[in-house]
Amino acid sequence: MLKKILFWLPRILGIVSIMFIMLFSLDALTGGDSPGKKIIGFLIHNIPSFILIAALIFAWKYEITGGIVFIVLSVAMAVYFKAFSGNSGSLIIISPFLLTGVLFILHQVISGKNQHKR
């Protein structure tokens, strides 16, 4: 039962967290710009989400490596958003990705599966 929970928890947390990040890009669709500029702005605002989606797809198959990627991405986001120099509100957005990475690694360690099947 624990293995099943640890299998699905990082995946669901990753999906929900990415969807939350994508909500912030909806502001690009407002305003008086042309529809083309709105779409381009929307896509540009979603670049971090696309990177996180790629990390999630990678982590789905290779849990330890993908977990490390999530941890590195969360540290990179913390540095980018200056979370360690007074912007503690950004940790609310960043921490689910750190937790997702840790949970991917934890599931791999507890389940005892080999990283590369032969």
FENFEN-V536070 format. One line per field, one symbol per residue. burial: I if it has 24 or more other C-alpha atoms within 12 Angstrom, else O. A space follows every 10 residues. Layout:
burial->???
This chain:
burial->OOOOOIIOII IOIIIOIIOO IIOOIOOIOO OOOOOOOOOO OIOOOIOIIO OIIOIIOOII OIIIIIIIII IIIIIOIIOO OOOOOOOOOO IOIIIIIIII IIIIIIIIOO OOOOOOOO
